[in-house]
Amino acid sequence: MEEINKNNESLDMNNNQSNTKPKRRTTYRKNYNKKENSKKENKRKNQRETEVKFKKSPIKIIPLGGLLEIGKNMTVFEYENEIVIVDCGLAFPEDDMLGVDLVIPDITYLERNKEKIKGLVITHGHEDHIGAIPYFLKQINVPIYATKLTAGLIRNKLEEHKLLRSTKLKIVNQGEKINLGKIKVEFIRSCHSIPDSVALAIHTPVGIIIHTGDFKIDYTPIDNERMDLGRLAELGNKGVLALLSDSTNSERKGFTMSESTVGEVFDKLFLNCTKRIVVATFASNIHRIQQIVNSAVKYNRKVSVCGRSMINVIQTAMELGYINVPENTFIDIDMIKNYTDEQLVILTTGSQGETMSALTRMATGEHKKVEITPNDLVIISATPIPGNEKLVSKVIDDLMQIGAEVVYSSLADIHVSGHACQEEQKLMLSLVRPKYFLPVHGEYRQLMVHAKTAVKVGVPPENIFIMNNGRVMEISENDAKMVGTVQSGRVLVDGLGIGDVGNIVLRDRQHLSQDGLIIIVLTMDSSTGEVVAGPDIISRGFVYVRESENLMDEVKRTVQKELYKCEEKGIKDWSSIKSNLKDGLRDYVFAKTKRNPMILPIIMEV
């Protein structure tokens, strides 16, 4: 029995062992699978976290000026919560902007995001790139980064507007790089019609963006500071995400002539000339001024300067070492009477025929210091900016009527552009080899032609974007797209008023300038509504009253009829009476004269 029980116990144990073994394997497999699934899930989770962690935000490029127009250049580069601004320029008013002095960009978007702004970076010292800085700083105070000459010209503006003490103006040398948060900006030596111009390499977490600023490729510049093509090629080899490039001369084929060629023409004009020489050029064209001074020194002439802007620029350039002049070359304008004509050169502003410029006043005989005579040679060393052709032609005609000899761009090569033509633009594109291309600084036709040039050198058409002011472009490593708009436009500066002249005011000014003004003055009894005195009619810019007495009498009778109609209808509300007077008189005047003057009723109460 004991043996059987032992055997049975051993059998039971064996059975139990045999029954439990498969159960242990199943549990082990389940636990193993759970661990493997958990590992895979954790791995996927880590991958997702890594992707989220290293996925880079796109950079936004927002032009606020300089596109579909000439002037008021301003571009915003925004990465996450940081903004860097490139340039802050102005434009000059168009013909229909009556009374307006300057046009500046609308910076409402920047005012709303002022806490994000890390700095304002300037490419060069022309008005269309620095002219709006004082108006910008009155709204948003940020550090300004510029090269030495550009900073000197900005300093003059800040002193004039009493902003110098409150502004951080930092000088950056060509070739240096500045850190502005996650964005780093490299200043690359460039060529233009003013020294110390730079292109910008904007290093962002997404990639390198190059902004050329205004440029030309001059192999023989006056100051021997050639464009750093090697650095541009080096960045191109690294890989450039986007290129923003100057389009001003995109319609011109070939190359822009070197500035040094103008000096040779000046020498020929100065040679054997016994007349007094008057040269008009852009105040900021320091290289041109240097060549004029060189010719004057070569032929033993003294140089006198007319025009406040030119005097300021020359003083700044001389102080900073950008104009080299022997001592006693410059003389005060009041001293010119002490020298003979063949001993003098007069440098002046007014190459664009501006109404109040020194050359225009000389041509009309209104300049207090300089009187043009038949023994003057006047050289206009500039080409008319589009829209200024008539003004320049008028000045040339006036000078010739006095008897002066006039040399201008149609007669001699006394001007070269500071902007790249098509072959230089091709070279820039070929060196940089950008993934995306954004033509800037130009009107629509110029941007389109520049885009076609880019296609010729291999930029895919789908990677070229023609932008508008205010459009927001997002660029990432693998994608570029338009994502919306921000507020942009133009702000008009009239005297001390900034932005208080809008479209309605301009429309009224145009209305007044075209058709004049009629003022109706009458006095009414406030209790009865009866006309106590008047109506009296005052006209300005409509007709000459003495020669049109009959018409003005008819105008007066028409006003009286309208007042009688209001009385019959029981209209006593002054605004309704004014409205009826305006409508009735407008219809009568237009029927009689086919003119539409502004009508202004004034009702006085007694």
SULHU-V76907 format. One record per backbone hydrogen bond with DSSP energy under -1.0 kcal/mol. NH is the residue of the N-H (numbers start at 1). CO is the residue of the C=O. If there is no record, write none. Layout:
nh=NH co=CO
nh=NH co=CO
This chain:
nh=5 co=1
nh=6 co=2
nh=7 co=3
nh=8 co=4
nh=9 co=5
nh=10 co=6
nh=11 co=7
nh=12 co=8
nh=13 co=9
nh=14 co=10
nh=15 co=11
nh=16 co=12
nh=17 co=13
nh=18 co=14
nh=19 co=15
nh=20 co=16
nh=21 co=17
nh=24 co=20
nh=25 co=21
nh=26 co=22
nh=27 co=23
nh=28 co=24
nh=29 co=25
nh=30 co=26
nh=31 co=27
nh=32 co=28
nh=33 co=29
nh=34 co=30
nh=35 co=31
nh=36 co=32
nh=37 co=33
nh=38 co=34
nh=39 co=35
nh=40 co=36
nh=41 co=37
nh=42 co=38
nh=43 co=39
nh=44 co=40
nh=45 co=41
nh=46 co=42
nh=47 co=43
nh=48 co=44
nh=49 co=45
nh=50 co=46
nh=51 co=47
nh=52 co=48
nh=53 co=49
nh=54 co=50
nh=55 co=51
nh=59 co=475
nh=60 co=78
nh=61 co=473
nh=62 co=76
nh=64 co=74
nh=65 co=74
nh=68 co=442
nh=69 co=442
nh=72 co=90
nh=73 co=128
nh=74 co=65
nh=75 co=86
nh=76 co=62
nh=77 co=84
nh=78 co=60
nh=79 co=82
nh=82 co=79
nh=83 co=116
nh=84 co=77
nh=85 co=119
nh=86 co=75
nh=87 co=121
nh=88 co=129
nh=89 co=73
nh=90 co=127
nh=91 co=103
nh=97 co=94
nh=98 co=96
nh=100 co=97
nh=101 co=493
nh=102 co=493
nh=103 co=91
nh=104 co=491
nh=106 co=489
nh=111 co=107
nh=112 co=108
nh=116 co=113
nh=118 co=83
nh=120 co=143
nh=121 co=85
nh=122 co=145
nh=129 co=126
nh=130 co=126
nh=131 co=127
nh=132 co=88
nh=133 co=130
nh=136 co=132
nh=137 co=133
nh=138 co=134
nh=139 co=136
nh=140 co=136
nh=144 co=168
nh=145 co=120
nh=146 co=170
nh=151 co=147
nh=152 co=148
nh=153 co=149
nh=154 co=150
nh=155 co=151
nh=156 co=152
nh=157 co=153
nh=158 co=154
nh=159 co=155
nh=160 co=156
nh=161 co=157
nh=163 co=158
nh=167 co=164
nh=170 co=144
nh=172 co=146
nh=175 co=187
nh=176 co=173
nh=178 co=185
nh=180 co=183
nh=183 co=180
nh=184 co=203
nh=185 co=178
nh=186 co=201
nh=187 co=176
nh=188 co=199
nh=190 co=197
nh=198 co=123
nh=199 co=188
nh=200 co=211
nh=201 co=186
nh=202 co=209
nh=203 co=184
nh=204 co=207
nh=209 co=202
nh=210 co=242
nh=211 co=200
nh=212 co=244
nh=216 co=191
nh=224 co=221
nh=226 co=224
nh=228 co=189
nh=229 co=227
nh=232 co=228
nh=233 co=229
nh=234 co=230
nh=235 co=231
nh=236 co=232
nh=237 co=233
nh=238 co=234
nh=239 co=235
nh=241 co=208
nh=242 co=208
nh=243 co=436
nh=244 co=210
nh=245 co=438
nh=247 co=440
nh=250 co=247
nh=252 co=249
nh=261 co=258
nh=262 co=259
nh=265 co=261
nh=266 co=262
nh=267 co=263
nh=268 co=264
nh=269 co=265
nh=270 co=266
nh=271 co=267
nh=273 co=270
nh=276 co=375
nh=277 co=344
nh=278 co=377
nh=279 co=346
nh=280 co=379
nh=281 co=348
nh=285 co=282
nh=286 co=284
nh=289 co=285
nh=290 co=286
nh=291 co=287
nh=292 co=288
nh=293 co=289
nh=294 co=290
nh=295 co=291
nh=296 co=292
nh=297 co=293
nh=298 co=294
nh=299 co=295
nh=300 co=297
nh=301 co=296
nh=302 co=343
nh=303 co=329
nh=304 co=345
nh=306 co=347
nh=311 co=307
nh=312 co=308
nh=313 co=309
nh=314 co=310
nh=315 co=311
nh=316 co=312
nh=317 co=313
nh=318 co=314
nh=319 co=315
nh=320 co=316
nh=322 co=317
nh=329 co=326
nh=331 co=303
nh=335 co=332
nh=336 co=333
nh=338 co=335
nh=339 co=336
nh=343 co=340
nh=344 co=341
nh=345 co=302
nh=346 co=277
nh=347 co=304
nh=348 co=279
nh=353 co=350
nh=357 co=354
nh=359 co=349
nh=361 co=357
nh=362 co=358
nh=363 co=359
nh=364 co=360
nh=365 co=362
nh=366 co=361
nh=367 co=361
nh=376 co=373
nh=377 co=276
nh=378 co=405
nh=379 co=278
nh=380 co=407
nh=381 co=280
nh=382 co=380
nh=388 co=385
nh=392 co=388
nh=393 co=389
nh=394 co=390
nh=395 co=391
nh=396 co=392
nh=397 co=393
nh=398 co=394
nh=399 co=395
nh=400 co=396
nh=401 co=397
nh=402 co=398
nh=404 co=399
nh=405 co=376
nh=407 co=378
nh=411 co=408
nh=412 co=408
nh=414 co=412
nh=420 co=215
nh=422 co=252
nh=423 co=254
nh=425 co=421
nh=426 co=422
nh=427 co=423
nh=428 co=424
nh=429 co=425
nh=430 co=426
nh=431 co=427
nh=432 co=428
nh=433 co=429
nh=435 co=240
nh=436 co=241
nh=437 co=463
nh=438 co=243
nh=440 co=245
nh=442 co=66
nh=447 co=443
nh=448 co=444
nh=449 co=445
nh=450 co=446
nh=451 co=447
nh=452 co=448
nh=453 co=449
nh=454 co=450
nh=455 co=451
nh=456 co=452
nh=457 co=453
nh=458 co=455
nh=459 co=454
nh=463 co=460
nh=464 co=461
nh=465 co=437
nh=470 co=63
nh=471 co=468
nh=472 co=484
nh=473 co=61
nh=474 co=481
nh=475 co=59
nh=476 co=479
nh=481 co=474
nh=483 co=472
nh=486 co=470
nh=491 co=104
nh=493 co=102
nh=494 co=497
nh=497 co=494
nh=499 co=492
nh=506 co=502
nh=507 co=503
nh=508 co=504
nh=509 co=505
nh=510 co=506
nh=511 co=507
nh=512 co=508
nh=513 co=509
nh=514 co=510
nh=515 co=511
nh=516 co=512
nh=517 co=540
nh=518 co=598
nh=519 co=538
nh=520 co=600
nh=521 co=536
nh=522 co=602
nh=523 co=533
nh=524 co=604
nh=525 co=530
nh=529 co=525
nh=532 co=523
nh=533 co=523
nh=536 co=521
nh=538 co=519
nh=540 co=517
nh=548 co=545
nh=552 co=548
nh=553 co=549
nh=554 co=550
nh=555 co=551
nh=556 co=552
nh=557 co=553
nh=558 co=554
nh=559 co=555
nh=560 co=556
nh=561 co=557
nh=562 co=558
nh=563 co=559
nh=564 co=560
nh=565 co=561
nh=566 co=562
nh=567 co=563
nh=568 co=564
nh=569 co=565
nh=571 co=566
nh=577 co=573
nh=578 co=574
nh=579 co=575
nh=580 co=576
nh=581 co=577
nh=582 co=578
nh=583 co=579
nh=584 co=580
nh=585 co=581
nh=586 co=582
nh=587 co=583
nh=588 co=584
nh=589 co=585
nh=590 co=586
nh=591 co=587
nh=592 co=588
nh=593 co=589
nh=594 co=590
nh=598 co=516
nh=600 co=518
nh=602 co=520
nh=604 co=522
nh=606 co=524
